[in-house]
């Protein structure tokens, strides 16, 4: 089986970082030396560095130079050794114990990128889901009309990612620029799987209401780089977000999430 690197960037990440670390360790394939967990930690004041210094079987990188999380992600990417690479934010978890196993099984000679769906939970309770982001198979038309796959559901070949590093000039929407650059490359072959990949706790930079207009401004600048009729793309991108809220709240009951939810 191929190896997979998971990159986590963190600054002042306690207590939620603990469940993210355990979410990797609880994967079915963890004990087979298939997973490389790279954690890029910026100087913290809440004990994050001390906590990580006592965790076994992680590759810890202290980042004192990057200006934002996308610079830290680039540092992580440049230190990956596995065939496939994915991201797990410091306050997020994988949906189930076999998530990475499913991801790896999708990669073949005709696949460079695999992506799926994500769920959003309440900040302090992973079992309470208040949003879904259901993706779909890629098309260039949909991309030009504001569609994008969830960033944290994307897994790609190492060699491709190292040629498509993040732009650090967009501290909130750097992931959107990365996606447009990656998916507009006609030589890259993508595959969508209708599976929940990640649970994101609400409250991150991209989900904060207070950052809405900052993100909107960054999105505008990014879209201008790729599309002539950028206003159309931006409007449809905003509208597409509304579909994430058209669900009833869910309660997750599987034991994997329940155990992660108990970690404090």
N, C-alpha and C positions, 0 to 999 in steps of 0.2 A: 504493500500500500504506500502511496505517496506520503511525504511529510507535509505538515502544515504549520505555518508560523501565525501566531495570534499576537497582534500588537495592541497594547493598552498604554495610553498616555494619561498621566495623572499629576495633579497638583492639589494638595489639601483634599485628598480623596476619601478620608475616613468619614463614616464607617462603611459606606457602600462599596468601597474598593474590596472589602473582605468577601462579599458575595460574588463579585466579578472574578476574583482569583479562584474561589471555590468552584464557580461555574465551569472553569477550564479544567480544574482537577477532577471534576465529576464526570467528564466525558468518557464514554465507553472505551475510547482508544488511548486514553491518557497514559496508562501504564505500559504501553507498547513502544514508547520512545518515538511516537509519531508526531506529537505536538511539541512545538517550541513556543513558549510563552515569553515574549519580550515586553518588559514594562519600562517605559521611558518616564522617569519621574523628575519633575521640576522641583526646585527647593521649596519645601513645605513647612508649615508651622504647626501642624496638627498631629505630628507623629507618624505621618505617612512613610517617610524614609526609614524610620526605625522599624516600623512594621514590616516593610518589604525586605529589610536586611536579614530578617529571621525566616523568610519564606524559602523553602527548598525548591530546586528544579525550575527556577525562573532565570531569565537573563535580564539583570537589572542594569539600566543605563541611567546615570544621573545627567540631566540636561540643564546646564546653566547658561546656555546661549540663545536658545530659540525664543522668539518673541510671542509665539502663540502655539496652540495645539497642533497646527498643521506643520510647523517646523519640527515639532517633536515627532509627529508621524513620519516625516521624511527621515529623521534620524533612525527611527525604528526600522523603516523599510531598507535603509542602507546597511542594516545589521542583520537582516533576515537570511537564513540559510536554507529554508525549506522550499519545496517546489511550489506550494500554494500559500497565499497570504490572505488573512482576513483581519478585521478590526473588532475589538470589543472595548467600548468605552468604560471608564472606571466605575460608573454607576449603573451599568447595564449587565445583563446576563444572557446566556443562551437559553433558548426556549425549552430544550429537553436534553437528556443525557446522550442522545444519539445524533445531535444536530451536526457535529463536525464529521461524523461517520457518513451521514447522508450527503453532505457537501462534497466530500472527497470522492464518493462513488459516482458523482456526476461528471467528473473531469475525464475526458477522453481526447483523442487526437484532434477532434473537431470542436473542442471547447477551450476557450481561454478565460472566460469569465462566467461565474455562476452567481445568481442572485435570487432572492425570494421576498417574503413578506416580513413585517415586523409588527409588534404590539407595543402600545404605550401603557404603562401602569402608573398608579399613584406613586408619588415619591417614596412614601414610607411603607408601601404594601405592594409587593410584586404580584400578588394574586388578584388584585383589583384592576381590571383592564378598562380604560375609558376611551381608547382610540385604537383603530386598526389601520394599517397601511398595507393594503392589498395591491401588489404590483401586477405586472403582466409581461408578456413577451415583448421584447424590444422591437421598435421600428423607428426609422429616422424621422418619419412624419410625426409620430407621437412626441418624440424628443423635441422637435421644433415647435410643438404646440404646448410645451410646458411640462410634459410628462417626465418623470425621472424615477429610477428605482431607489429604494431606501439605501442610503449610504452604508449603514451598518449591516446590511444583508449581503454586501458584495464581497465575493472572494475571487481572486484572480491569480494568474501565474506570476511568480516572483519576477521573472525577466521582463514582463510587460510593465509591472508597477514601477520598477526601477527606471524605466524610460518615461514614466508619466507621474513624476512626483507632484506634490501639492504646491500651489501658489500661496505663499504666506502673506500676500498683500490683502487677502480677504479673510479676516479673523473669524467671521461668522459663516460665510458662504463658500469657504474654500472647498468644501465637499461638493458643492454644485459645479464649480469650475472643473474639478477633477472628473466628475461624472460626464460632463459635456465633452471634455477632451478625450476621455476613454471611449465613450459610446459613439462618438462621431468618427472614430477611426475605423474605416471599412475593412481593415485587415484583421480586426479583433472579432472573434466569434463568441457570442454570448448565449447563455442558456438560462431560462427562467424555470424555477421549480415552485409549485404552489404549496409551499411549506412555511410555517413560522420559523424564523431564524433567530431573532433577538427580541428580548423585552427591554425597552428603554424606559427608564424612570423619567417622568416629566420634570422639567425644570432646568434642562441643559441650555446652552447658549442658543441653539436653533429653535427651542420650543418656548422660550421666555417671551411673554407678550411685550415686555419692555424693550426687547431687541427687534420688534417687528419692522420699524422704519429703517433701522440700520441695516437689517438683512435685505429689505426691499431695495435700498440704494446699492448694496453690493451685488444683488441679483441683476439689477439693471446694467451695471458696468460689465458684468460677466456675459450676459446675453448679447450685448453689443459686439463682443468679440467673435461671436459665432453666427449670429443671424442678422440679416438686413432689417427685417421687420420685427425688431426686438420688442416693441410694445405688445404685439399680438402674443408672442411667447410669454411675456411677463403676465399678462392678464389671464391667459389660460393656466399658467402655473399656479396662480392664486386660486382660481376656481377649482382646480383639481384637488387642492387641499381640503376642500369642503367635504369631499366624499369620505374622508377619514373620520368624520364626526357623525355620520349617518348610521350609527350602530347603537344597540342597547349595550349597557355596561355588562361586562363578563366577569365571572369569578373562576379563576383557575384552581383546579383541585388536584392536579397530579403531584406525586410525592417529591419529584425533583425540585419543583418551584417552591413547594411548602418548606422544604429543608433549607433552601437558599434564603427564603424569607425570614427564617428564624435566626440567621446570623446577624449579630450586632457588633 
